[in-house]
């Protein structure tokens, strides 16, 4: 094997080669997890993320198929592990598990993180980590964190390669679907083991010192590129406010941001009300993940997603607020709020970077939860789905229809898999006509999904937003349609996002559309006629809004 310790990191080709290798490791780790997983939420919906950190806990790579919001669950866990476990007490073959937002290792409890050290020459040189959303904690309250599931601080699940069965059984005892958790956690262990092997193989080729130097060079490169991109944004102070609603709250919340661009640095100052007795509070790691994502997409989407991106960025939010909550705030629905954080930043910077910003997307993660006992198996089941919606229109392109946007990146669960696994029937799965905002470029369309329940006493829980407001358009573009939920006759009404369903009851979830971009009068008439022909808008809307006979 060829060793290259003598090369300096002034060799950009070597840095690029090693950087690509690190990216390949996390991609293979993520695919291994998906292929080995048992639950539909991981093996079908791919609600998981893989990442690689240096010895100091700085992120070096994250898989492209993962969710940007999962960075909030991964960020800081290595720091917490090394704080809890002094040098010399961590061994090769150890794996740590955590999910708690307030003690490191999570941004909500279903996201369980497994972290393993990589030892080279007797020293920790890197950390591999993967996260999987365990769709288990159904039929829970959300007044505070203690109602939302089992809190796991970063603790050792594997010791020198041996599973700590007492801890494993303790975790499984607190799960509602333990047979799924047992298999999925083992899949996470296997994914980490593979990543450790791949990193060790890379070190055998290039040498430990070269890998460490290349990692530092990658972080510095990302910082330089981020600063260069920020410097192209006009200096100034940009503000935006928006209103946030969710089924758990009777009133809307006022959220705001002031973005200050000065040279090659940027500061985000958020305003938010005090944390609420509901699941939509956000811990600081999730807020930071939303800000980093937003900045990257607006200034340079091709920036490598590593910790170098974070260096020119300052983020402030009131401690104890919805956007920077403290224990014991409930946080299960934090993804809905983080989607609105992205809207705030896009709205604030619309005038500064109109060529890259999008109008408001559906503004939610629209999580639906069905849980109960499946009489076919006698087991408890928990079905989780996050349903996509409209994507905001851009300067030169229409928004995409019925997709996951911004902070979420999961697939949908195929109808065939859903109906095989759960006592549920999907009666309709369609785009909602006329739900996209009008404009020179049109906003994306929302989704309507109707599910019929086949068992008794099925608990239904809805996390969504934009039921009271509409996703806004930009520069004369119109708003998208709001979200909503409808029940069949005789079904118990949804109260604060929750109801209990009986056999034959139907629930229809409508996700929000997205805002348009630019005046509708400037849309190409042929595009309008095509929209009518494809059923995206009605002939009446084409005539009254666009002035086109179709």
N, C-alpha and C positions, 0 to 999 in steps of 0.2 A: 504494500500500500504506500501511496505517496503522501508524505507529511509536508506541510507548508508553513511551519511555525516561523520560518525566516521572512515570510512575506509580510509587508506592512499593510495596514488597512487604507493606504493611499491607492491600493489597487482596486478600482471600482468594479472591475469584472469579477474579482473574487468575492467582493461584498455582495454583488448581485446574485452570483451563483449560490452562496450560502443563504442569502435571504430567500431565494426561491426554494431551497431545500427545507428551510424552516416552515415555509408556507405549505409545502407538500406534506410535512409531518402532521400539521394540524388538519389538513384536508383528509388524510388517511385516517387520523384518529376519529374525526367526525363520521366518516363513512363506516368505520368499524362499529361505532356505537349504534348507528342506525340499523345496520345489518344484524347485529347481535341482540337488539332490544326485543322485548316481548309486547309491550303495550302499544296500542294504535297511536297514541299521542307522540311516541318517539319513532317507531318504525314506519308509520305512514305520514304523520304530519311533520316530522322532523323538528320537533320542538326541543332542540338541543344545540349546543355550541361547544367547540373545542378551541383551546388556546395554549399558548406557550409563553412562559415568563423567564426572565433572567434570574440570577441568584438573588437580586435585590427586590424582586417582585414587580419589575417593570414589564408590561406586556410587549412581546416581540412579534406575535402573529396571532390572528384569529381567523377561523375558517370562514370562507365567503358564504357558505350556506347557513351560517348561524345568524342569530338575531342581534342587532345592535344593542337592544335593551339588555341582553344577557351580560354585556360588559359590566353593567351595574351590579350583577351578582358575582362576577369574577374579580372585580377591582377591589384590592385591599385584603384579599384573603391570605395571600402569602405573608403580608406584613403581620397579620394577626397570628398566623401559625408561628412565625419566628419570634413573636413577642411572648407567646405562651410556652414555647418549647425552646429552652436555651441551646446554644451551640453545643454540639456533641451528644444531644439527646435524640436527634433524628438520624435514622439509619436507612441504608439502601434497602428498598423493598417496602418502606412505609407508605401508606396512603391515608390522607386525611379527608374527612367528610364534614360538610357544614352547609347550613341554609339560613342562618339567622341574620336578618338585616341589621340588628343592633350590636352584634358581637363579631361581625365579619363572616362573609361567606354567602351572602344572599341579598336580594332586594325584595323577594317575597318567598314564603315558605315552600311552595311547590317546587321551586328551582333548587335542586340539591346538587352541590358541587363536590367533586372528588379531585384532590390535588396530590401529586406524587413528586418527590424530589428526584433529580437526575444527578447521580454522583459520578464524577470523573476524577481520577487520581486521589480518591478519598475525600473530595470536597464537593459540596453542592454547587453545581454549575448552572443548573436551570431547574424550572418546575414545569410539569405538564398538568393541565387541568381540563376537565370537561364538565359540562353542566347539562342536566336533563330536567325537563319539567315533568314531575310526577303527578299525573292527573288523579289524585287520590282523595284529597281533603274536601269531599263533598258535604253538603248539608251542614255548613258551619256558620257561625255568627261572625260578624265583622265589626264589633264595637271596639275591640282592642286586639293586639297581637296574640294574646293567650287563647282566643277563640278560634284562631285560624289554622291551627295544626301543631305539629311537634316542632319545637325550636331545637336546633342542633348547632351548638357552637363548634368551631373547628376542633375536632377531636380525631384521634387515630383509629381508623377502621381496619387498617392492615398494619401489622407489626412484623418487619423483616420478611414480608411476603406471606404471612399467615393472617387469615381473617380472624378478627376479634369477635367470636360468635356471640358472646354475651351482649356486646353493644349492638350487633346486627339484629339479634332477636328483640332487643328493647325497641329498636326503631320499627321493626315489622309489627310488633304488638300494637303500636300506635297508628298503624295505617289501616284504612278501610278495605283496601284491596291488596293484601300482603303478598299474594302469589305473583302479582305483577311487579311489585316493588322488589321482591327477591331477585327476579330475573333481570330487571332493568338495572339494578345496582351492580349485579355481577357483570353486565355488559359494560357499564362505566368503568369498572375495575379493569376489564380486559382492554378497553380502549386506551387507558392510561399506560398499561403494561406495554402495549405495542409502541406507543409514542416514546417511552423511555428507551426501548430497544432501538428505534430509528435514530434517536438523538445520539445514542452511544455509538451506533454505526457511523454516523456523520463525524463524530469526534475521532474515530479510528482512522478516518481518511484525512482529515485536515488538522487534527490536534486541538487540544483544549484551549490553548492560548489564542489560536486563530479564531475559534468560534466565539470566544468572549469578546475579542477585539472587533470582529465583524458585527456582533450584536450591538455593541456601542456605536459603531459607525452607522448602522441602520437607523438607530434612534436619532443620531445627529442629522442624518440626511433628511429624515422626515421632519425634524424641527426646521431645518433650513427651507425645505419646500413649503411647509405651512406658513412660515413667516413671509416668504416671498408672495404667497397667494393672498395673505391678509393685507400686505402692503399695496396690493392692487385695488383694494376696496377704499373708496374715498373716506378720508378722515371725517369723523363726525359722531354725533350722538343720535341714535335712532330708537324710537319707542313704539310700543304696540300693546294693546290690551285686548283681552277676549274673555268670554264668559264660558264657564265649564259647568256642565250638569251631569248627573249620574242618577240611576234609579234609587240609590240609597238615600239621597238628600232631597229635602223638600224645596230647597232654594238653590239657585245657581251661585257659583263662586267666581269672584273677579280675580283674574290673574293678569300680570303684566310683566314686561321686560324692558329694560333700557340697555341698549347695546352701544358701547363706546369703542370706536376704532381709532387707534392712535399709532401711526406708523405700522410696525409689523406685529403689534399686539392688540388683543381685543378683550374687553371686559363685559360680562353679562351680569346685570343687577336685576334680580327678580323681586316682584312684589306678590304677596299671597296672603290669604287670611290664615288665622291659627289652624293647626291641624284639627281634623274633624273626627267625630265618632262614626267612621265609615271606612271602607277599605281602600280609598283612593289617595291616601297620603303617600308621599314619596320620600325615601331616604336619600341622603346626599349622593350616594354612588349612582343611583338610578338617574338623578337629575344630571349629574356630570355626563353619564353615558348619552343622554338625550342631547345635551349641548354639543358634545364632541361630534356626534353624528350629524347634527344640523350644520355645524361649521364646515365639516368635511364636504358635505353635499353641495354647499353653496359656493365655496371658494376653490375647491379642487377635488372632485370625486375620486381621482386616481391616486391620491396620497395613500401610502402604505398605512394600514390601521394599526399603529403601534403607539407606545407611550410618548414618542417624540412629538406627536400631534398635540399633546396636552400642555407642553411647556409655554407657549405664548398666550395661554388662555387663563383668565381669572374669572371665577364664578362665585357670586354671592347670592344668598337667599336667607330670609329671616329664620333663625333657629326656632324650632317649635312650630313652624308653619306647614301648610299642606305640601310645599315644595322642599322642605328640609325638616322632616318630622323627627321627633325623639320618642324613645320608648315611653309608654307601651302602645304607640299608634298602630292601628291596623293598616296593612299595606298590600293586601292581596290583589286589589284592582289598580295598582300603581301604573300599569301600562296605559290605561285610559288617560290618566293625567299627563304622562310623558308624551303621549301623542299631541296633547294640547301645547306642551312646551315647544315642540317642533313648529306648530302653527304660529306661536308667538314670535319665534325667531324669524321665520319666513316672512311674517307680516311686518316685522320691524325693519328687515333689510331689503324689502321689496324695492324701495326707491334707490337703494345703493347698488344692488346687483339684479336689475330686472331681467337680465338675460339668463340667469340660472335659477331664480326663485320660481316656485310653483304657487298657484292659488291653493286655498285650503283643501286638503284631502278630507276623507270622511271623519277624521278627528277622533277615532275610537279604535279599540281593539275588538269590540263586540264579542266578548266571551259568553258562551252559553254552556250551562252545566245541567245535565240530567243525571240523577242518581237514585238508586233504589235497589230492590232485590229482583234478580232475574230468576223467574220460576223454572226456567229450563236447566239451570245449573245449581240453584239454591244459593248462589253467591251474590254478594253485594257488587254493584257495578257503578262506575263513575265515567260518564261520557263528557268530555270537554271538547269544544270546538271554538276556534276564533274565526269568525266569518269576515271575509274581506269586504271592501266597499269601493267607493270611487276614489280615484287618484286625481289630484289637482292638475288643471291645465297649465301648460308652459308657454313660453314665448312663441315657439314654432310648432308645437305638437299638442294634440288633444290628450287629455288625461286618460289613463288606462281604466278599463271597466272591471269591477269586481275583483280587486286584488288586495293583498296585504300591503300596507304602506309604512314608510318611515321606520319606526322602532321595532316592528314585527316582521318576521320573514318566514313564517311557517307555511306549509302546504295545507290545502284543504283535505279533509278525510273523505276518500271516495265513498259514494253512497253504498256500493256493494260491501265494503269493509264495515261500514257503520251498521248496516242492517244484519250482517252476519254476527257481529260481536255483541250487539245490544238489542234489547226488546223495543226497538224504535223503527218507524217507517218514515222515509222521506217522501212526502207527497208532491213537493214542488221545490225546484232549485233553479232560479231564474234571475236574470238581470231585470231591474225595475225601469220600465220605460219612463222617459222624461225626468229622471232623477239627477242627471248631470246638469251642471250650471251652464247657462248660455254664454257665448262669447265668440270672439274671433277664432279662438281655439276652445273646444268644448270640454267641460269637466267630465270626469268618469262617472259611470253609473253604479248605483248601489245594488245589493243582492237581496232577494227575497228567498228565504228558506223555510219551508213548512214541514214540521215534524209531528207525526202521530204517535202517541204513547200506547204501548200494548200491555203495560203492567199497572197494578194498583199502587197508589201512594208514591208516585215518582216525584222527587223534589226537583224543581226547576229554578235555576238562578240565572239572572241576566246581568252582565257587566257591559255597559255601553255608554255612549255620550252622543251629543248632538240631537237629542230628542226635543229639546226646547229651542235650540238655535239652528242655524243653517251654516254649512261650510261656505265661507265668504269667497267672492271672486276678486280679481285684481284688474285695475286699470280699465274699468267699465264692464268687466265680466260679471255675470249673474251668479247668485248662490246656488249650491246644490240642494237637493231635497234632504229633509231631516230623517232621522232614524225613528223606528217605532216597533211595537210588538202588538199582535192581535191574537186573541184566543177564540176557539170555537164556542158556539152557544153552550151554555151550561157549565163551562170550565170555571174554576175558581179564579177570580181576578188576580193579576200580578200586583202585589203591594210591596213597594220599595225593592223591586227587582226579584221578588220571590213569590212562588206559588207552589201548590201541590196538585199534581195531575192524576187523572184516573183513566182507565182503558178507554180508548176512543177519543180522548181529548186531543186537540190539535193546537199547536202554538206556531205562529208565523212571525219570524224575525225579519225586520226590514232594516238593512244597514243604510247609512247615509250615502248620498252621492258626493260630488266634489264641485268646487267652484270653477267658473270659466275665467278666461284670460282675454282681455281686450273687448271692445264693443261688438255686440252681436251683428251689427250692421256691416261690419267689415269681413264677415265670414263668407267664403266662396260659396255662391249659390249652388254649385254642383255638389259641394260637400253637404250642404243642407239637404238637398234632394236625396243624397245617398243615406244620410241619417234617417230620413223618413222611410226609405225603402228597406233599411235594415231594422226598423222598429225602435230606433234609439230615441226619436222624438216623434210627436204626433204631427199630422199635416196642419192642424190648427196652430200649433206652436210655431211651425215653420212660417206660417202666414203672419201671425200676429207679432212674433218676436223678431224674426229674421226678414220679414217682408218678402218671402219666397213662396210661390205657388208650387206645390209638389203633387 
